[in-house]
Amino acid sequence: MTTWATIPSLRVADMPGALRFYRDVLGFDVLRGGPDDSNCALQHGTARLMLETAADHYGPAYNAAIRERLGSRSPHALYIESDDVDDLHGRIAAEGARIVDPIADRPWGQREFTVEDPEGNWLTFWNAAGTS
């Protein structure tokens, strides 16, 4: 049987700023790369993601499309399960991050909130209501 793993890649214009946010505000560990790199791998618990600047990693048309889309807003949010969603919300709010949707219990049985990163990407942190 084939297994799949999804690792989202977020394109960012400012890698040093993005790393500060994801590492210092959200608590991700940097597995590979750094402020001067164009591609970094991050992990928090079992959640993994990539941060990528517009660089010539791919074919010319794809590289151009990345540059064209960089900085545009997306209606999508990454959902990241967290076992300490209330504590995480408190830490993120104390850092002054933009909370798009405050922490609340949702009708579908989750306790969640959404934060915006410096590039405008939304991350929704959640857990099953009553487990935080």
C-alpha positions as CSV (number, residue, x, y, z in Angstrom):
1,M,0.0,0.0,0.0
2,T,1.3,3.5,-0.9
3,T,1.3,6.0,1.9
4,W,1.0,9.7,1.4
5,A,2.2,12.7,3.5
6,T,1.2,16.2,2.8
7,I,3.7,19.0,3.5
8,P,2.4,22.4,2.5
9,S,4.8,24.9,1.0
10,L,4.2,28.5,1.7
11,R,5.8,31.1,-0.5
12,V,7.2,34.1,1.3
13,A,8.9,37.3,0.3
14,D,10.9,37.7,3.5
15,M,12.5,34.5,4.7
16,P,14.1,36.0,7.9
17,G,10.8,37.6,8.9
18,A,8.9,34.3,8.2
19,L,11.3,32.2,10.2
20,R,11.1,34.6,13.1
21,F,7.3,34.3,13.1
22,Y,7.1,30.5,12.6
23,R,10.0,29.8,15.0
24,D,9.6,32.5,17.7
25,V,5.8,33.1,17.7
26,L,4.4,29.8,16.6
27,G,7.1,27.5,18.1
28,F,8.1,25.6,15.0
29,D,11.5,24.0,14.9
30,V,13.7,24.7,11.8
31,L,14.8,21.3,10.4
32,R,16.6,22.6,7.4
33,G,17.6,26.0,6.1
34,G,17.9,29.4,7.6
35,P,17.3,33.2,7.1
36,D,19.7,33.2,4.0
37,D,18.2,30.2,2.4
38,S,15.4,30.1,-0.2
39,N,13.8,26.9,1.1
40,C,13.4,25.9,4.7
41,A,11.7,22.9,6.4
42,L,9.8,23.3,9.6
43,Q,8.1,21.0,12.1
44,H,6.0,21.3,15.2
45,G,4.9,18.0,16.6
46,T,3.8,16.0,13.6
47,A,2.9,19.1,11.6
48,R,5.4,19.9,8.9
49,L,5.6,22.7,6.3
50,M,8.0,24.3,3.9
51,L,8.8,28.0,3.5
52,E,10.1,29.1,0.1
53,T,11.1,32.4,-1.4
54,A,10.9,33.0,-5.2
55,A,14.0,31.4,-6.4
56,D,14.9,29.4,-9.5
57,H,14.2,26.0,-8.1
58,Y,11.8,24.9,-10.9
59,G,11.2,25.3,-14.6
60,P,11.2,28.9,-16.0
61,A,7.4,29.1,-16.4
62,Y,6.7,27.8,-12.8
63,N,9.3,30.2,-11.3
64,A,7.6,33.1,-13.1
65,A,4.2,32.0,-11.9
66,I,5.5,31.9,-8.3
67,R,6.9,35.4,-8.6
68,E,3.6,36.6,-10.1
69,R,1.5,35.1,-7.3
70,L,3.8,36.1,-4.4
71,G,2.1,38.5,-2.1
72,S,-1.4,37.8,-3.2
73,R,-4.0,36.9,-0.5
74,S,-5.5,33.5,-0.4
75,P,-8.8,32.5,1.2
76,H,-7.3,29.1,2.3
77,A,-6.1,28.2,5.8
78,L,-3.9,25.4,6.9
79,Y,-5.5,23.4,9.7
80,I,-3.0,22.3,12.3
81,E,-4.0,20.1,15.2
82,S,-2.7,21.2,18.5
83,D,-3.0,19.6,21.9
84,D,-2.5,22.9,23.7
85,V,-4.7,25.2,21.6
86,D,-5.6,27.5,24.5
87,D,-2.0,28.0,25.6
88,L,-0.9,28.5,22.0
89,H,-3.6,31.1,21.5
90,G,-2.5,33.0,24.6
91,R,1.2,32.9,23.5
92,I,0.5,34.0,20.0
93,A,-1.8,36.8,21.1
94,A,0.8,38.0,23.6
95,E,3.3,38.2,20.8
96,G,0.9,40.6,19.0
97,A,0.3,38.4,16.0
98,R,-2.9,39.1,14.0
99,I,-5.6,36.8,15.2
100,V,-8.1,36.6,12.3
101,D,-10.7,34.6,14.2
102,P,-10.5,34.3,18.0
103,I,-10.5,31.1,19.9
104,A,-13.9,29.5,20.2
105,D,-15.8,26.2,20.3
106,R,-17.2,25.4,16.9
107,P,-20.5,23.6,16.1
108,W,-18.5,20.8,14.5
109,G,-16.9,19.9,17.8
110,Q,-13.5,21.7,17.5
111,R,-12.0,24.4,19.6
112,E,-10.0,26.6,17.2
113,F,-8.6,30.0,16.2
114,T,-7.0,31.4,13.1
115,V,-3.8,33.5,12.9
116,E,-2.3,35.4,10.0
117,D,1.4,35.1,9.3
118,P,3.4,38.2,8.0
119,E,2.8,37.1,4.4
120,G,-1.0,36.9,4.8
121,N,-1.2,33.1,5.1
122,W,-3.9,31.8,7.5
123,L,-3.2,29.0,10.0
124,T,-6.1,27.5,12.0
125,F,-5.0,25.7,15.1
126,W,-7.5,23.4,16.6
127,N,-8.3,20.4,18.8
128,A,-11.4,18.5,19.7
129,A,-13.5,20.7,22.0
130,G,-13.0,20.0,25.6
131,T,-9.5,18.4,25.3
132,S,-7.4,21.5,25.6
